[in-house]
Amino acid sequence: MSLKVLLYCVVVPLTLWALDSVQINQIFKKNRYYASRLFYLLVSVALSYLVVNFFFDFFSASTIIQ
């Protein structure tokens, strides 16, 4: 299994858990439940992508230094 896949398996649930504490529904209009859920999903995927790439680049750069 690739290291990136393993990182995604760890980071995606963590971002979903972290974003669960943010009240996203308050920034949307009333009765826009599906739009807020879609926004929640897209922010979670984007944040997961950024975090995984950061850690992957960090790990690969640290092995080059050694």
Secondary structure, DSSP 8 states (H G I E B T S, - for coil): --HHHHHHHHHHHHHHHHHTTS-GGGGS-TT-HHHHHHHHHHHHHHHHHHHHHHHHHHHHHHHHH-
